[in-house]
Amino acid sequence: MDEYDWPTGSEAPAAEAVQSSWAVTVSALPVGTRITGEVIGRQRFGVFIRIDGVANAIALAEITAMPHGTDLPALGAFVSGEVLWHAAHNYQVKVRLDEWVAADE
């Protein structure tokens, strides 16, 4: 697997499931909500996160919403942060990360 793969496989819910669950996701995760989850995909612009406790919810933490001078969390890292907004056009919860731990720590 390339370091910058899109989330696929059993770690990522199907696009149809994310879309059909969107109303529940937005209701469960209002702006300001604290989230935790696991990094399931990396791109140069940020990381995709499977959010704990909300089925079929995917978050995107863009590098611009991370503490200055930090590296992107690795695949499998456990992260926490805050919901910034909801991107309805692609069914993503935008988050700002403030903490992460490598999967092997």
Gaussian input, Z-matrix of N, CA and C with variables (Angstrom, degrees):
# hf/3-21g

backbone

0 1
 N
 C     1     B1
 C     2     B2     1     A1
 N     3     B3     2     A2     1     D1
 C     4     B4     3     A3     2     D2
 C     5     B5     4     A4     3     D3
 N     6     B6     5     A5     4     D4
 C     7     B7     6     A6     5     D5
 C     8     B8     7     A7     6     D6
 N     9     B9     8     A8     7     D7
 C    10    B10     9     A9     8     D8
 C    11    B11    10    A10     9     D9
 N    12    B12    11    A11    10    D10
 C    13    B13    12    A12    11    D11
 C    14    B14    13    A13    12    D12
 N    15    B15    14    A14    13    D13
 C    16    B16    15    A15    14    D14
 C    17    B17    16    A16    15    D15
 N    18    B18    17    A17    16    D16
 C    19    B19    18    A18    17    D17
 C    20    B20    19    A19    18    D18
 N    21    B21    20    A20    19    D19
 C    22    B22    21    A21    20    D20
 C    23    B23    22    A22    21    D21
 N    24    B24    23    A23    22    D22
 C    25    B25    24    A24    23    D23
 C    26    B26    25    A25    24    D24
 N    27    B27    26    A26    25    D25
 C    28    B28    27    A27    26    D26
 C    29    B29    28    A28    27    D27
 N    30    B30    29    A29    28    D28
 C    31    B31    30    A30    29    D29
 C    32    B32    31    A31    30    D30
 N    33    B33    32    A32    31    D31
 C    34    B34    33    A33    32    D32
 C    35    B35    34    A34    33    D33
 N    36    B36    35    A35    34    D34
 C    37    B37    36    A36    35    D35
 C    38    B38    37    A37    36    D36
 N    39    B39    38    A38    37    D37
 C    40    B40    39    A39    38    D38
 C    41    B41    40    A40    39    D39
 N    42    B42    41    A41    40    D40
 C    43    B43    42    A42    41    D41
 C    44    B44    43    A43    42    D42
 N    45    B45    44    A44    43    D43
 C    46    B46    45    A45    44    D44
 C    47    B47    46    A46    45    D45
 N    48    B48    47    A47    46    D46
 C    49    B49    48    A48    47    D47
 C    50    B50    49    A49    48    D48
 N    51    B51    50    A50    49    D49
 C    52    B52    51    A51    50    D50
 C    53    B53    52    A52    51    D51
 N    54    B54    53    A53    52    D52
 C    55    B55    54    A54    53    D53
 C    56    B56    55    A55    54    D54
 N    57    B57    56    A56    55    D55
 C    58    B58    57    A57    56    D56
 C    59    B59    58    A58    57    D57
 N    60    B60    59    A59    58    D58
 C    61    B61    60    A60    59    D59
 C    62    B62    61    A61    60    D60
 N    63    B63    62    A62    61    D61
 C    64    B64    63    A63    62    D62
 C    65    B65    64    A64    63    D63
 N    66    B66    65    A65    64    D64
 C    67    B67    66    A66    65    D65
 C    68    B68    67    A67    66    D66
 N    69    B69    68    A68    67    D67
 C    70    B70    69    A69    68    D68
 C    71    B71    70    A70    69    D69
 N    72    B72    71    A71    70    D70
 C    73    B73    72    A72    71    D71
 C    74    B74    73    A73    72    D72
 N    75    B75    74    A74    73    D73
 C    76    B76    75    A75    74    D74
 C    77    B77    76    A76    75    D75
 N    78    B78    77    A77    76    D76
 C    79    B79    78    A78    77    D77
 C    80    B80    79    A79    78    D78
 N    81    B81    80    A80    79    D79
 C    82    B82    81    A81    80    D80
 C    83    B83    82    A82    81    D81
 N    84    B84    83    A83    82    D82
 C    85    B85    84    A84    83    D83
 C    86    B86    85    A85    84    D84
 N    87    B87    86    A86    85    D85
 C    88    B88    87    A87    86    D86
 C    89    B89    88    A88    87    D87
 N    90    B90    89    A89    88    D88
 C    91    B91    90    A90    89    D89
 C    92    B92    91    A91    90    D90
 N    93    B93    92    A92    91    D91
 C    94    B94    93    A93    92    D92
 C    95    B95    94    A94    93    D93
 N    96    B96    95    A95    94    D94
 C    97    B97    96    A96    95    D95
 C    98    B98    97    A97    96    D96
 N    99    B99    98    A98    97    D97
 C   100   B100    99    A99    98    D98
 C   101   B101   100   A100    99    D99
 N   102   B102   101   A101   100   D100
 C   103   B103   102   A102   101   D101
 C   104   B104   103   A103   102   D102
 N   105   B105   104   A104   103   D103
 C   106   B106   105   A105   104   D104
 C   107   B107   106   A106   105   D105
 N   108   B108   107   A107   106   D106
 C   109   B109   108   A108   107   D107
 C   110   B110   109   A109   108   D108
 N   111   B111   110   A110   109   D109
 C   112   B112   111   A111   110   D110
 C   113   B113   112   A112   111   D111
 N   114   B114   113   A113   112   D112
 C   115   B115   114   A114   113   D113
 C   116   B116   115   A115   114   D114
 N   117   B117   116   A116   115   D115
 C   118   B118   117   A117   116   D116
 C   119   B119   118   A118   117   D117
 N   120   B120   119   A119   118   D118
 C   121   B121   120   A120   119   D119
 C   122   B122   121   A121   120   D120
 N   123   B123   122   A122   121   D121
 C   124   B124   123   A123   122   D122
 C   125   B125   124   A124   123   D123
 N   126   B126   125   A125   124   D124
 C   127   B127   126   A126   125   D125
 C   128   B128   127   A127   126   D126
 N   129   B129   128   A128   127   D127
 C   130   B130   129   A129   128   D128
 C   131   B131   130   A130   129   D129
 N   132   B132   131   A131   130   D130
 C   133   B133   132   A132   131   D131
 C   134   B134   133   A133   132   D132
 N   135   B135   134   A134   133   D133
 C   136   B136   135   A135   134   D134
 C   137   B137   136   A136   135   D135
 N   138   B138   137   A137   136   D136
 C   139   B139   138   A138   137   D137
 C   140   B140   139   A139   138   D138
 N   141   B141   140   A140   139   D139
 C   142   B142   141   A141   140   D140
 C   143   B143   142   A142   141   D141
 N   144   B144   143   A143   142   D142
 C   145   B145   144   A144   143   D143
 C   146   B146   145   A145   144   D144
 N   147   B147   146   A146   145   D145
 C   148   B148   147   A147   146   D146
 C   149   B149   148   A148   147   D147
 N   150   B150   149   A149   148   D148
 C   151   B151   150   A150   149   D149
 C   152   B152   151   A151   150   D150
 N   153   B153   152   A152   151   D151
 C   154   B154   153   A153   152   D152
 C   155   B155   154   A154   153   D153
 N   156   B156   155   A155   154   D154
 C   157   B157   156   A156   155   D155
 C   158   B158   157   A157   156   D156
 N   159   B159   158   A158   157   D157
 C   160   B160   159   A159   158   D158
 C   161   B161   160   A160   159   D159
 N   162   B162   161   A161   160   D160
 C   163   B163   162   A162   161   D161
 C   164   B164   163   A163   162   D162
 N   165   B165   164   A164   163   D163
 C   166   B166   165   A165   164   D164
 C   167   B167   166   A166   165   D165
 N   168   B168   167   A167   166   D166
 C   169   B169   168   A168   167   D167
 C   170   B170   169   A169   168   D168
 N   171   B171   170   A170   169   D169
 C   172   B172   171   A171   170   D170
 C   173   B173   172   A172   171   D171
 N   174   B174   173   A173   172   D172
 C   175   B175   174   A174   173   D173
 C   176   B176   175   A175   174   D174
 N   177   B177   176   A176   175   D175
 C   178   B178   177   A177   176   D176
 C   179   B179   178   A178   177   D177
 N   180   B180   179   A179   178   D178
 C   181   B181   180   A180   179   D179
 C   182   B182   181   A181   180   D180
 N   183   B183   182   A182   181   D181
 C   184   B184   183   A183   182   D182
 C   185   B185   184   A184   183   D183
 N   186   B186   185   A185   184   D184
 C   187   B187   186   A186   185   D185
 C   188   B188   187   A187   186   D186
 N   189   B189   188   A188   187   D187
 C   190   B190   189   A189   188   D188
 C   191   B191   190   A190   189   D189
 N   192   B192   191   A191   190   D190
 C   193   B193   192   A192   191   D191
 C   194   B194   193   A193   192   D192
 N   195   B195   194   A194   193   D193
 C   196   B196   195   A195   194   D194
 C   197   B197   196   A196   195   D195
 N   198   B198   197   A197   196   D196
 C   199   B199   198   A198   197   D197
 C   200   B200   199   A199   198   D198
 N   201   B201   200   A200   199   D199
 C   202   B202   201   A201   200   D200
 C   203   B203   202   A202   201   D201
 N   204   B204   203   A203   202   D202
 C   205   B205   204   A204   203   D203
 C   206   B206   205   A205   204   D204
 N   207   B207   206   A206   205   D205
 C   208   B208   207   A207   206   D206
 C   209   B209   208   A208   207   D207
 N   210   B210   209   A209   208   D208
 C   211   B211   210   A210   209   D209
 C   212   B212   211   A211   210   D210
 N   213   B213   212   A212   211   D211
 C   214   B214   213   A213   212   D212
 C   215   B215   214   A214   213   D213
 N   216   B216   215   A215   214   D214
 C   217   B217   216   A216   215   D215
 C   218   B218   217   A217   216   D216
 N   219   B219   218   A218   217   D217
 C   220   B220   219   A219   218   D218
 C   221   B221   220   A220   219   D219
 N   222   B222   221   A221   220   D220
 C   223   B223   222   A222   221   D221
 C   224   B224   223   A223   222   D222
 N   225   B225   224   A224   223   D223
 C   226   B226   225   A225   224   D224
 C   227   B227   226   A226   225   D225
 N   228   B228   227   A227   226   D226
 C   229   B229   228   A228   227   D227
 C   230   B230   229   A229   228   D228
 N   231   B231   230   A230   229   D229
 C   232   B232   231   A231   230   D230
 C   233   B233   232   A232   231   D231
 N   234   B234   233   A233   232   D232
 C   235   B235   234   A234   233   D233
 C   236   B236   235   A235   234   D234
 N   237   B237   236   A236   235   D235
 C   238   B238   237   A237   236   D236
 C   239   B239   238   A238   237   D237
 N   240   B240   239   A239   238   D238
 C   241   B241   240   A240   239   D239
 C   242   B242   241   A241   240   D240
 N   243   B243   242   A242   241   D241
 C   244   B244   243   A243   242   D242
 C   245   B245   244   A244   243   D243
 N   246   B246   245   A245   244   D244
 C   247   B247   246   A246   245   D245
 C   248   B248   247   A247   246   D246
 N   249   B249   248   A248   247   D247
 C   250   B250   249   A249   248   D248
 C   251   B251   250   A250   249   D249
 N   252   B252   251   A251   250   D250
 C   253   B253   252   A252   251   D251
 C   254   B254   253   A253   252   D252
 N   255   B255   254   A254   253   D253
 C   256   B256   255   A255   254   D254
 C   257   B257   256   A256   255   D255
 N   258   B258   257   A257   256   D256
 C   259   B259   258   A258   257   D257
 C   260   B260   259   A259   258   D258
 N   261   B261   260   A260   259   D259
 C   262   B262   261   A261   260   D260
 C   263   B263   262   A262   261   D261
 N   264   B264   263   A263   262   D262
 C   265   B265   264   A264   263   D263
 C   266   B266   265   A265   264   D264
 N   267   B267   266   A266   265   D265
 C   268   B268   267   A267   266   D266
 C   269   B269   268   A268   267   D267
 N   270   B270   269   A269   268   D268
 C   271   B271   270   A270   269   D269
 C   272   B272   271   A271   270   D270
 N   273   B273   272   A272   271   D271
 C   274   B274   273   A273   272   D272
 C   275   B275   274   A274   273   D273
 N   276   B276   275   A275   274   D274
 C   277   B277   276   A276   275   D275
 C   278   B278   277   A277   276   D276
 N   279   B279   278   A278   277   D277
 C   280   B280   279   A279   278   D278
 C   281   B281   280   A280   279   D279
 N   282   B282   281   A281   280   D280
 C   283   B283   282   A282   281   D281
 C   284   B284   283   A283   282   D282
 N   285   B285   284   A284   283   D283
 C   286   B286   285   A285   284   D284
 C   287   B287   286   A286   285   D285
 N   288   B288   287   A287   286   D286
 C   289   B289   288   A288   287   D287
 C   290   B290   289   A289   288   D288
 N   291   B291   290   A290   289   D289
 C   292   B292   291   A291   290   D290
 C   293   B293   292   A292   291   D291
 N   294   B294   293   A293   292   D292
 C   295   B295   294   A294   293   D293
 C   296   B296   295   A295   294   D294
 N   297   B297   296   A296   295   D295
 C   298   B298   297   A297   296   D296
 C   299   B299   298   A298   297   D297
 N   300   B300   299   A299   298   D298
 C   301   B301   300   A300   299   D299
 C   302   B302   301   A301   300   D300
 N   303   B303   302   A302   301   D301
 C   304   B304   303   A303   302   D302
 C   305   B305   304   A304   303   D303
 N   306   B306   305   A305   304   D304
 C   307   B307   306   A306   305   D305
 C   308   B308   307   A307   306   D306
 N   309   B309   308   A308   307   D307
 C   310   B310   309   A309   308   D308
 C   311   B311   310   A310   309   D309
 N   312   B312   311   A311   310   D310
 C   313   B313   312   A312   311   D311
 C   314   B314   313   A313   312   D312

   B1=1.4444
   B2=1.5261
   B3=1.3110
   B4=1.4565
   B5=1.5245
   B6=1.3250
   B7=1.4645
   B8=1.5254
   B9=1.3270
   B10=1.4560
   B11=1.5225
   B12=1.3190
   B13=1.4630
   B14=1.5204
   B15=1.3435
   B16=1.4577
   B17=1.5192
   B18=1.3244
   B19=1.4620
   B20=1.5303
   B21=1.3062
   B22=1.4641
   B23=1.5166
   B24=1.3137
   B25=1.4505
   B26=1.5107
   B27=1.3144
   B28=1.4617
   B29=1.5253
   B30=1.3420
   B31=1.4586
   B32=1.5253
   B33=1.3250
   B34=1.4680
   B35=1.5236
   B36=1.3307
   B37=1.4662
   B38=1.5265
   B39=1.3151
   B40=1.4616
   B41=1.5245
   B42=1.3235
   B43=1.4688
   B44=1.5229
   B45=1.3183
   B46=1.4696
   B47=1.5264
   B48=1.3255
   B49=1.4695
   B50=1.5287
   B51=1.3289
   B52=1.4639
   B53=1.5227
   B54=1.3219
   B55=1.4646
   B56=1.5232
   B57=1.3242
   B58=1.4674
   B59=1.5331
   B60=1.3225
   B61=1.4624
   B62=1.5248
   B63=1.3311
   B64=1.4560
   B65=1.5364
   B66=1.3087
   B67=1.4743
   B68=1.5311
   B69=1.3142
   B70=1.4733
   B71=1.5287
   B72=1.3267
   B73=1.4633
   B74=1.5246
   B75=1.3231
   B76=1.4694
   B77=1.5232
   B78=1.3241
   B79=1.4620
   B80=1.5229
   B81=1.3345
   B82=1.4670
   B83=1.5243
   B84=1.3384
   B85=1.4680
   B86=1.5277
   B87=1.3357
   B88=1.4657
   B89=1.5312
   B90=1.3258
   B91=1.4622
   B92=1.5297
   B93=1.3321
   B94=1.4615
   B95=1.5121
   B96=1.3309
   B97=1.4641
   B98=1.5248
   B99=1.3195
   B100=1.4663
   B101=1.5194
   B102=1.3175
   B103=1.4628
   B104=1.5278
   B105=1.3264
   B106=1.4566
   B107=1.5157
   B108=1.3130
   B109=1.4553
   B110=1.5108
   B111=1.3336
   B112=1.4622
   B113=1.5177
   B114=1.3302
   B115=1.4579
   B116=1.5249
   B117=1.3486
   B118=1.4662
   B119=1.5250
   B120=1.3171
   B121=1.4616
   B122=1.5091
   B123=1.3292
   B124=1.4681
   B125=1.5190
   B126=1.2954
   B127=1.4591
   B128=1.5217
   B129=1.2971
   B130=1.4651
   B131=1.5313
   B132=1.3263
   B133=1.4633
   B134=1.5258
   B135=1.3383
   B136=1.4569
   B137=1.5117
   B138=1.3405
   B139=1.4637
   B140=1.5224
   B141=1.3323
   B142=1.4611
   B143=1.5213
   B144=1.3252
   B145=1.4658
   B146=1.5192
   B147=1.3289
   B148=1.4663
   B149=1.5245
   B150=1.3304
   B151=1.4623
   B152=1.5278
   B153=1.3163
   B154=1.4658
   B155=1.5288
   B156=1.3228
   B157=1.4534
   B158=1.5132
   B159=1.3236
   B160=1.4640
   B161=1.5304
   B162=1.3218
   B163=1.4617
   B164=1.5214
   B165=1.3125
   B166=1.4708
   B167=1.5202
   B168=1.3190
   B169=1.4629
   B170=1.5240
   B171=1.3278
   B172=1.4557
   B173=1.5239
   B174=1.3161
   B175=1.4637
   B176=1.5190
   B177=1.3192
   B178=1.4535
   B179=1.5180
   B180=1.3253
   B181=1.4658
   B182=1.5200
   B183=1.3224
   B184=1.4581
   B185=1.5174
   B186=1.3105
   B187=1.4618
   B188=1.5254
   B189=1.3245
   B190=1.4618
   B191=1.5307
   B192=1.3318
   B193=1.4599
   B194=1.5287
   B195=1.3535
   B196=1.4578
   B197=1.5201
   B198=1.3115
   B199=1.4593
   B200=1.5347
   B201=1.3279
   B202=1.4632
   B203=1.5327
   B204=1.3354
   B205=1.4546
   B206=1.5087
   B207=1.3297
   B208=1.4587
   B209=1.5194
   B210=1.3027
   B211=1.4584
   B212=1.5192
   B213=1.3186
   B214=1.4633
   B215=1.5185
   B216=1.3198
   B217=1.4638
   B218=1.5320
   B219=1.3066
   B220=1.4656
   B221=1.5201
   B222=1.3258
   B223=1.4638
   B224=1.5223
   B225=1.3223
   B226=1.4559
   B227=1.5169
   B228=1.3355
   B229=1.4619
   B230=1.5276
   B231=1.3079
   B232=1.4620
   B233=1.5224
   B234=1.3239
   B235=1.4603
   B236=1.5229
   B237=1.3278
   B238=1.4548
   B239=1.5163
   B240=1.3225
   B241=1.4508
   B242=1.5085
   B243=1.3407
   B244=1.4538
   B245=1.5217
   B246=1.3272
   B247=1.4645
   B248=1.5275
   B249=1.3427
   B250=1.4676
   B251=1.5169
   B252=1.3401
   B253=1.4634
   B254=1.5155
   B255=1.3311
   B256=1.4607
   B257=1.5246
   B258=1.3102
   B259=1.4620
   B260=1.5269
   B261=1.3278
   B262=1.4639
   B263=1.5215
   B264=1.3220
   B265=1.4730
   B266=1.5297
   B267=1.3347
   B268=1.4664
   B269=1.5244
   B270=1.3424
   B271=1.4680
   B272=1.5276
   B273=1.3299
   B274=1.4640
   B275=1.5224
   B276=1.3242
   B277=1.4564
   B278=1.5240
   B279=1.3173
   B280=1.4617
   B281=1.5242
   B282=1.3381
   B283=1.4581
   B284=1.5278
   B285=1.3123
   B286=1.4655
   B287=1.5181
   B288=1.3160
   B289=1.4608
   B290=1.5164
   B291=1.3289
   B292=1.4539
   B293=1.5225
   B294=1.3326
   B295=1.4742
   B296=1.5206
   B297=1.3390
   B298=1.4524
   B299=1.5185
   B300=1.3294
   B301=1.4614
   B302=1.5212
   B303=1.3180
   B304=1.4667
   B305=1.5177
   B306=1.3271
   B307=1.4590
   B308=1.5184
   B309=1.3398
   B310=1.4651
   B311=1.5265
   B312=1.3300
   B313=1.4777
   B314=1.5101
   A1=108.63
   A2=116.55
   A3=122.77
   A4=109.52
   A5=115.79
   A6=120.04
   A7=111.97
   A8=117.77
   A9=121.88
   A10=112.35
   A11=117.19
   A12=121.97
   A13=111.11
   A14=115.09
   A15=120.89
   A16=107.86
   A17=118.09
   A18=119.58
   A19=110.86
   A20=115.85
   A21=121.69
   A22=108.89
   A23=115.85
   A24=120.65
   A25=112.56
   A26=114.89
   A27=120.38
   A28=113.10
   A29=118.51
   A30=119.58
   A31=113.39
   A32=117.43
   A33=120.50
   A34=110.61
   A35=117.47
   A36=119.42
   A37=110.26
   A38=116.65
   A39=121.79
   A40=109.73
   A41=116.08
   A42=121.41
   A43=111.50
   A44=117.54
   A45=121.50
   A46=111.11
   A47=116.70
   A48=120.58
   A49=110.45
   A50=116.72
   A51=120.47
   A52=109.70
   A53=116.57
   A54=121.39
   A55=111.67
   A56=117.46
   A57=119.90
   A58=112.40
   A59=117.86
   A60=122.35
   A61=112.56
   A62=118.33
   A63=121.13
   A64=113.37
   A65=118.70
   A66=120.85
   A67=110.78
   A68=117.01
   A69=121.21
   A70=110.01
   A71=117.01
   A72=121.25
   A73=110.82
   A74=117.06
   A75=121.42
   A76=110.58
   A77=117.14
   A78=121.63
   A79=111.43
   A80=116.85
   A81=121.53
   A82=113.00
   A83=116.82
   A84=120.39
   A85=112.00
   A86=117.85
   A87=118.76
   A88=111.16
   A89=116.03
   A90=121.60
   A91=108.51
   A92=114.51
   A93=120.81
   A94=114.05
   A95=117.83
   A96=121.64
   A97=110.31
   A98=116.63
   A99=122.06
   A100=108.60
   A101=117.16
   A102=121.47
   A103=109.91
   A104=113.84
   A105=121.76
   A106=106.21
   A107=115.95
   A108=119.22
   A109=111.42
   A110=114.33
   A111=122.05
   A112=109.83
   A113=116.39
   A114=121.71
   A115=108.45
   A116=115.96
   A117=120.73
   A118=112.35
   A119=117.66
   A120=121.28
   A121=110.37
   A122=115.65
   A123=121.92
   A124=109.77
   A125=114.68
   A126=122.74
   A127=106.03
   A128=117.53
   A129=119.64
   A130=111.95
   A131=117.02
   A132=121.06
   A133=113.68
   A134=118.33
   A135=120.31
   A136=113.08
   A137=115.46
   A138=121.14
   A139=110.80
   A140=114.67
   A141=122.34
   A142=107.90
   A143=115.58
   A144=121.83
   A145=110.15
   A146=115.91
   A147=121.20
   A148=105.51
   A149=116.85
   A150=122.22
   A151=110.11
   A152=116.02
   A153=121.82
   A154=110.55
   A155=115.94
   A156=121.66
   A157=116.84
   A158=118.36
   A159=121.14
   A160=107.45
   A161=115.34
   A162=120.28
   A163=111.14
   A164=116.16
   A165=124.32
   A166=114.38
   A167=118.03
   A168=121.46
   A169=109.41
   A170=115.68
   A171=122.30
   A172=108.35
   A173=115.06
   A174=120.48
   A175=108.98
   A176=114.94
   A177=122.08
   A178=107.37
   A179=115.44
   A180=121.62
   A181=106.29
   A182=116.02
   A183=120.12
   A184=109.69
   A185=116.29
   A186=120.81
   A187=111.37
   A188=117.13
   A189=120.43
   A190=112.23
   A191=117.75
   A192=121.87
   A193=111.61
   A194=116.70
   A195=121.65
   A196=108.73
   A197=117.44
   A198=119.67
   A199=110.92
   A200=116.51
   A201=122.64
   A202=111.47
   A203=115.49
   A204=120.78
   A205=115.80
   A206=118.24
   A207=120.07
   A208=110.70
   A209=116.37
   A210=122.66
   A211=109.19
   A212=115.92
   A213=120.47
   A214=110.16
   A215=118.17
   A216=119.67
   A217=109.98
   A218=116.99
   A219=123.07
   A220=110.83
   A221=115.82
   A222=120.85
   A223=108.59
   A224=116.55
   A225=121.21
   A226=114.42
   A227=118.33
   A228=120.58
   A229=109.76
   A230=115.88
   A231=122.14
   A232=107.36
   A233=115.93
   A234=121.21
   A235=111.12
   A236=115.01
   A237=120.59
   A238=108.35
   A239=114.26
   A240=119.32
   A241=111.08
   A242=114.80
   A243=122.08
   A244=110.43
   A245=116.56
   A246=122.06
   A247=108.67
   A248=115.43
   A249=121.73
   A250=112.29
   A251=116.65
   A252=121.82
   A253=109.44
   A254=114.98
   A255=122.11
   A256=108.69
   A257=116.80
   A258=122.06
   A259=108.02
   A260=116.07
   A261=121.36
   A262=112.74
   A263=117.93
   A264=119.91
   A265=112.77
   A266=117.90
   A267=119.65
   A268=113.02
   A269=116.37
   A270=123.11
   A271=112.96
   A272=115.71
   A273=121.39
   A274=110.29
   A275=113.94
   A276=121.18
   A277=105.93
   A278=116.87
   A279=120.81
   A280=108.22
   A281=115.71
   A282=120.25
   A283=111.33
   A284=114.45
   A285=122.16
   A286=106.08
   A287=116.82
   A288=121.15
   A289=110.21
   A290=114.70
   A291=118.98
   A292=112.35
   A293=116.62
   A294=118.98
   A295=109.28
   A296=116.09
   A297=119.55
   A298=110.68
   A299=113.25
   A300=122.66
   A301=107.33
   A302=116.37
   A303=120.90
   A304=109.85
   A305=116.31
   A306=121.56
   A307=112.41
   A308=117.65
   A309=119.89
   A310=113.84
   A311=117.18
   A312=119.79
   A313=111.75
   D1=133.12
   D2=175.68
   D3=-71.30
   D4=147.48
   D5=-179.77
   D6=-57.85
   D7=-29.44
   D8=-176.04
   D9=-109.71
   D10=44.29
   D11=176.15
   D12=-78.87
   D13=152.64
   D14=170.72
   D15=-74.81
   D16=151.05
   D17=178.33
   D18=-65.68
   D19=127.43
   D20=178.71
   D21=-145.41
   D22=176.08
   D23=175.07
   D24=77.33
   D25=-161.13
   D26=-173.61
   D27=-67.90
   D28=-19.69
   D29=-179.84
   D30=-78.10
   D31=-15.28
   D32=-178.55
   D33=-119.15
   D34=132.38
   D35=177.00
   D36=-68.00
   D37=154.14
   D38=178.10
   D39=-64.44
   D40=147.89
   D41=-178.97
   D42=-55.35
   D43=-39.08
   D44=-179.98
   D45=-63.98
   D46=-37.52
   D47=179.60
   D48=-69.01
   D49=-40.02
   D50=178.29
   D51=-62.91
   D52=-44.92
   D53=-179.33
   D54=-64.83
   D55=-47.09
   D56=-176.87
   D57=-69.30
   D58=-20.47
   D59=179.53
   D60=-96.06
   D61=4.23
   D62=-171.57
   D63=-57.00
   D64=-45.99
   D65=-178.72
   D66=-60.43
   D67=-41.34
   D68=178.20
   D69=-65.95
   D70=-41.10
   D71=179.49
   D72=-60.19
   D73=-49.91
   D74=-178.79
   D75=-61.32
   D76=-41.41
   D77=179.49
   D78=-64.88
   D79=-40.20
   D80=-176.90
   D81=-77.21
   D82=-21.28
   D83=-173.60
   D84=-129.03
   D85=66.21
   D86=178.56
   D87=-64.23
   D88=159.38
   D89=177.18
   D90=-53.36
   D91=134.57
   D92=-178.95
   D93=97.99
   D94=-12.17
   D95=-179.62
   D96=-67.95
   D97=138.11
   D98=173.28
   D99=-80.32
   D100=135.30
   D101=178.50
   D102=-126.72
   D103=158.01
   D104=168.27
   D105=-132.69
   D106=158.47
   D107=178.54
   D108=178.29
   D109=-173.96
   D110=-177.78
   D111=-118.03
   D112=136.96
   D113=176.96
   D114=-70.59
   D115=120.77
   D116=-178.65
   D117=-115.07
   D118=-3.37
   D119=177.62
   D120=-161.68
   D121=147.03
   D122=179.21
   D123=-128.57
   D124=139.72
   D125=169.90
   D126=-135.04
   D127=165.46
   D128=-178.97
   D129=-62.82
   D130=-24.00
   D131=-178.11
   D132=-90.20
   D133=-9.02
   D134=179.98
   D135=162.32
   D136=-167.28
   D137=-177.82
   D138=-127.11
   D139=148.10
   D140=174.52
   D141=-98.20
   D142=139.17
   D143=-173.04
   D144=-128.98
   D145=132.84
   D146=169.52
   D147=-85.38
   D148=117.50
   D149=-173.80
   D150=-81.53
   D151=129.40
   D152=177.81
   D153=-63.92
   D154=136.45
   D155=170.91
   D156=81.30
   D157=-1.29
   D158=178.82
   D159=-130.59
   D160=101.84
   D161=-176.50
   D162=-58.87
   D163=137.45
   D164=175.02
   D165=65.25
   D166=20.04
   D167=177.11
   D168=-98.04
   D169=131.26
   D170=177.09
   D171=-120.84
   D172=133.01
   D173=176.77
   D174=-110.00
   D175=154.45
   D176=171.40
   D177=-124.72
   D178=124.13
   D179=172.97
   D180=-109.46
   D181=107.73
   D182=179.45
   D183=-78.34
   D184=152.19
   D185=-177.54
   D186=-58.92
   D187=-29.22
   D188=179.05
   D189=-70.27
   D190=-14.45
   D191=179.24
   D192=-105.14
   D193=23.48
   D194=177.79
   D195=-116.23
   D196=159.03
   D197=178.06
   D198=-54.91
   D199=136.37
   D200=-177.35
   D201=-55.96
   D202=135.21
   D203=175.65
   D204=82.75
   D205=6.88
   D206=179.58
   D207=-97.17
   D208=156.86
   D209=175.54
   D210=-88.17
   D211=154.98
   D212=174.80
   D213=-60.16
   D214=141.27
   D215=173.66
   D216=-62.89
   D217=148.61
   D218=-179.21
   D219=-77.33
   D220=161.72
   D221=171.72
   D222=-55.32
   D223=135.77
   D224=179.34
   D225=87.14
   D226=-7.96
   D227=179.01
   D228=-67.81
   D229=147.46
   D230=175.93
   D231=-97.69
   D232=128.19
   D233=-171.36
   D234=-126.91
   D235=161.77
   D236=171.88
   D237=-141.34
   D238=155.50
   D239=-179.05
   D240=-177.26
   D241=-158.85
   D242=-174.68
   D243=-132.06
   D244=139.87
   D245=177.02
   D246=-69.16
   D247=126.98
   D248=178.15
   D249=-97.40
   D250=-43.72
   D251=178.31
   D252=-169.00
   D253=175.91
   D254=-179.32
   D255=-116.44
   D256=125.44
   D257=179.06
   D258=-98.25
   D259=90.36
   D260=-174.24
   D261=-64.93
   D262=-28.73
   D263=-177.26
   D264=-65.63
   D265=-25.52
   D266=176.68
   D267=-130.03
   D268=14.70
   D269=172.37
   D270=58.01
   D271=43.54
   D272=178.96
   D273=-117.56
   D274=141.62
   D275=172.00
   D276=-93.04
   D277=118.93
   D278=179.60
   D279=-86.06
   D280=131.42
   D281=-177.38
   D282=-131.55
   D283=157.47
   D284=171.08
   D285=-109.81
   D286=122.34
   D287=179.60
   D288=-86.38
   D289=146.04
   D290=175.68
   D291=-129.86
   D292=-7.17
   D293=-178.86
   D294=-158.40
   D295=142.90
   D296=171.52
   D297=-155.29
   D298=152.39
   D299=-177.67
   D300=-131.29
   D301=133.95
   D302=177.75
   D303=-60.56
   D304=149.96
   D305=-177.33
   D306=-60.63
   D307=-27.34
   D308=-177.10
   D309=-94.19
   D310=6.51
   D311=179.09
   D312=-89.90

